[in-house]
Amino acid sequence: MTIIQAEGLKKTYTSKSGPVHALAGLNLSVPQGTVKALLGPNGAGKTTAVKVLTTLIRPDEGTAHIDGIDVLRNPKAARRIIGASGQYAAVDENLTGFENLEMVGRLYHLGARTARKRAQELIEQFELTEAGNRPVKGFSGGMRRRIDLAGALVINPKILFLDEPTTGLDPRSRLALWEIITQLVNDGTTLLLTTQYLEEADHLSDDIAVIDGGKVIAEGTSDQLKAQIGGHRVVVTLVNEADAGAAREILARHGDGTPAVNDRTVEVSVVEGPRALQYVLSDLGEAGIELHDAGMRRPTLDDVFLKLTGHKAEDETSTDSTEMETAK
């Protein structure tokens, strides 16, 4: 059953440089009990889409429904069944972790006793018992993110929205947060996740929607998206960067497309991986080009994104931000 449905969402902002089309007819569907990742660069429209679905802003055009509730006509009802965590931890630094969660519970009108009980449950669930009674201003980045995510779960929401939840975290903290998110989904929560980290989308999601220019340009599972560009990649790492031009010509001869060059690494898409690699190595040897490494690999989501959009997922600067001046 579809639990999140958006159709034809459009949103235009006015900035100093002119109108910016944050959403340009975005369509989105998320089945209940699944993880949907919105994958795209900064400025693609991911955050704007989440803000519409969580009732924070209204679109210029289009419709949005959460568990059958019209988000635009009945935002209060939608808020009762959702939780949301933005790109930056929304916590009061002068309060303790426990006090932050208790405050969120009181804002949801849970009552003093229930709010305290729920705060303590979440402190234990997120392994913050030792730090729960310390002011948040002394927390690490990973601990702040955990408190913020805990705050989004105070009412045990049916649907959870996470907008780039691991931005700025070190690898260890990112992995820890992934474990928490995975457990939430295993417990039945439906999750809409925005990210510009390809590995994160690959690891966490059941389904991925690639967003660019304010609309979905491709959709499917990670494997389905990778299958769109098919085949293997032949990758060689050169001893001498000066040989990159000659190596590029050789890989182009045996590849299916234009080779990519990154310093001493040259790679190209191929139809028959083992045979192409054999020919490439033979020609490189005849040309006297020394290799540090050579091999094959399967396509990644980075390859998918590059082919679909013409740029990598982290290449663009943000236009999808709260710094927009006025809604048009």
N, C-alpha and C positions, 0 to 999 in steps of 0.2 A: 504494500500500500504506500502510495506517495504521501509523504508527510510535510514536505516543503515544496512549494510550487510557485515559480515566478514566470511571468509571461510579458514580453515586450517592455521591460523596464528601461526607461530613459531618464537621464538626469544630466542637466547642463549647469555648469558653474561659470560665473564671470570672474576672471582674474584681471590683473593689470595688463596682461598681454592679449586679452580677448576671451571669447567663450571657450570653455573646455568641456567636451562631451565625455563625462565620466562613465556614463552608461549609454549605450547606443542600441537598445533593443535586446537586452539580455534575457535569455530564456534559461530556466534552471528547474531541475526536478531531482528530488532526493527521496529514495525509498526509506521507509521506517526501519530503524535498527542498523543503519549503515553509516559509513564514513564517506563523505563526499569532500574531495579536496578541490578548491579553486586555485589553480596554479597560474601564476602570471607575474610579470615584473611590477615594480613600483609604478603606479600610474595606470595599471590595466583596468581598474574598476572594481577590484576585489573588495576593498574596504567600503566603498560606496554601496555595493550590493548588500553587504552585511548590515550596514546602517539602515537600509530600507527594510530588510527582513526583520530587524530587531526594533522597528518602530522609531528609530532615532531621527530619520528624515523621511520626507515624502518624495516619491518620484514625480517627474513631470508627466510621465505617461506610464501605462502598464498596470498589472495587477500582481498581488503577492498574497499567498495563503500559507498559514502554518497550522497543520493538523485540522484543516477545514475552516479555520478562522480567517476572515478577511483582515489582513494586517492594517489596511488603510482605513477601513470602516470601524473596526473594533480593536484598536491597539491595546486597550487595557486587558482584554481577554487573552491576547497573544502574549503579553508580558507575564501572565500567570504561569505559563508552561515553558518558558525559555530561560536559559542562562547565557551570559555573554562575557567574554574576556577579550579586551582590546589589545592593541599592540604594546601598550605601556601599562604597567601595573597600577591600577586605580586604588591605591591604599592611602590611608592617613599615616604619615611617617611618625607622628607623635603618639599614636596609639600602639598598643602591643598587637601581636598577631591575633590573639584571642579576642581582644577588644574590637578589632576591625571586623571579624566575622560575626561577633555578637551584634555590632551596629548594623550590619547588613540584614541580619535576621529581624531586628527591630523595625528596620525600614520596610520589610516585607510584612510587618504586623504579625509576627509569629507569637508575640508575647514574651515577657522577660525570661521566664523559666525555659520555655521551648527554645528561644534564641541562644541561651547559654548552653543548653544541652547539645544543640546542633553545632555550635562553635567548637565545643570540646570534641565531638565526634570527628569533625573535619581536621582539627589539629592533629589528632591521632592518625587519621587516615593518610594525611600528607606528611607524616613523620616529622612534625614540627613541635613535638612535646617539649623538648629542651629549650626551644627558642620562642615558644608560644607566649611567654610572659615578658618578653623583651620588646622594647620599641622597635617598630619596623625600620626606622632609619638606620639601625645597625645591621640589617639583613643584607645578605649577598643578593646578587641579581637573580640567581636561581630560586632562592627562598622567597623573594618578592613575587616572582611569577607563580610559585606554588600557592601563596596566600591569595593572590588575585584569582587564580583558578578555583581555589576553595570557595571564595566569595561567590563565584558564579554558580556554585552547586548547593548553596544554602537551602534552596527550596526543592532540591532533588528534581531538577528540570527534566522534562521529557525530551527537549531538544537543546543542544548546546552549540553555541557559535564561538569559535576561537579564531581571532584575527591575528595571524602571524604570532602564535604563542611563544615561539622559541627565539625570536629575533634578539640578537645581542647576547645570547647565552653561550657559555663555553660548551665544548662537546660533551663533557660529563653531565652537566646540568640538563642539556638537551635530551640525552638518552634517558635520564631520570624522569623528565616530564613526559617523554614518549611512553614510558611504562605506565604512568598514571593514566594517560589518555586511553591507552589500550585497555586498561582494566575498566574504565568507565564505559567504553563501548561494549565490552564483554558482558557488562551488567545490564545492557539494554538501551543505553542512551544513543540517540541519533545525533550525529556530529557533522556540522558543516565547518570545514577548516580552510582558512586561506593561508597560503604560503608562497614564498618565492624560492624555497629550498626544494630542489628536485628530489633529493634523498628522502626528505620528510614526507612528501606526497607518495613516493614509492613505498615507504615503510608503513604508513598509517592508513592509507585510503583503500576503500573497496572500489571506488570509482573516481575518475579525475575529469574535471572540466578545465580545459586550457582557455584562459581569458586573455584577450589582447584588444586594445582599442574599445573597451567597454562592452564587448560581446563575446560569447562562447564561440571559439573557432574550431574546436575539436573536443570530443568527449568519448570516454570509454575507460576500461580498466588499464592499468599500467602496461600489461602485456599486449592489449589490443592497440594501444597507441604506438608502442614500439614496433608492432607488426606492420603498421602503416608505412614505415620506411624500410622494413625488412632487411634481410641479409646480415652480413658481418661487416666489421671494419678491419682493415689491415693497418696496423700502426707500427711505425719504425722510429726509433730514437737514434739520432746520428751522433757520431763522435765529434764531428766538426760542423758547426752551424753553417759554414760556408758552402757545404754540400747540399743545403736545403733546396735550392733551385733545381739542381739536377735530379735530386730524389723526387721532387714534386712532379717533374716530367715523367719519370718512370712510373710512379704510382698512378698518374693520370692515364697512362697507356693501358693499365690493367684494371682500372677502377671503373665504377659506375657513378660518375659525377666529378666535381672539382675537388681535388685534395685540399685539406686544411693544413696550414703550417703554423706552428706555435714554437718559436725558437728552434730547438733541435728536433722537435717532434713533428712528423708528417703522417697524416692518416687519410684514408679514403674509403668510401663505401664500395663494396664488391658484391658480385652476384654469387660466385662460388668461392668461399673463403679459402679452403686449403690449397686449391689450384692457383688462385690469384697470389697467395702468399709465396708459393713456390716460385712462380714466375718473377715476382717482385724481388725476391732474394737473389735469384739468378742474375737478373739484370743489374742490380745494385753491385753484386760481386764483380761482374764484368766491367762495370764503370769505376771500380776501385773505391767505392764509397764504403767507409768503415761504419759499422753499427755498434751502438752501445746495447740496443735491445730491439726485438722485433716480435710481432705476434698478431693474433686476432682477438677481437672482442665483439660482443653483441651490442646492439644499439642501447643507449640510455635515454632517459627522459630528456636529458640535455640535448641529445641529438634530435629528438622529436620536436622540442621547443624551437631549436635553431632552424629546422626545416620549415616549421609552420609559420614562424614569425619573422625569420631573417635575422634574429638577434638572440643572445642568450637571456636567460630569465632574470639575471641581475644587472643587465646593461643599462636600463632606463632610470632616469631620475623621476622622483614622485610628482605626479600631478593629482594623485588620488589621496588628498590629505585634508586635514581640518583647516589648512591655511587658505582655502578658497574663500573669497571675500563675500560674495552674495549669490544666492541661488537665483537662477534666471527663470 
